[in-house]
Amino acid sequence: MAKIAIILFRNEQTLAEQHRWWLEDHAPLAKKMPGLLSYTINLADLDEYGNDPQIAGTDYLEFADWDAAQAAYESAEWQAAREHTAASGAKTIRTWIRDTQNIEI
């Protein structure tokens, strides 16, 4: 299993508008990526003082293995998603995850 985690920073939209854009406009593009097994969006909320967050949220794209993730990253579908995000005025940071450790409570 391989995951790509993305932090989506705020743009000039309100938080609610940016979340709507992400869920309704952007997610359908992301879902077209070849080899994508799972797509999770974590929507940020106001901070502990009621202020807008610095990020709109995070997402996780999950693939069967590293090669599948790399193929998706190099695909026309990923390029279209990157261009769509750039056009929204939001910036991202990506990290590639090879292993996840669940810590027992």
C-alpha positions, 0 to 999 in steps of 0.5 A: 500500500502507498499513500500520498498525503496532501495539505491544501492551504487556504485561498481567498475563498471563505472556508465554506466556499473552499470546502465546497470547491474541494468536494464538488469541483475538485474531488470528481477530478481526483477520483479519475486518477488511474489506480486510485483505491481510496480518496479521503478528504479531511476538512479543517475547522475553526481553531480553538479560538474560533479563528479561520485555519491556515489550511483548508484540510488534508487529503489522502490518496491510496494506491496498491503500491509505489509503482501505482502511485507513481503512475498516477502522479505522472498521469494526465489526470493528476496534471489536470488536478494540479492545474485545477488546484493552482487555478483556485489560488490554493497551494499544496504540500505533498508527502509520499507515505510508504508505511503507517504505524497505528499506535495502540491506546 
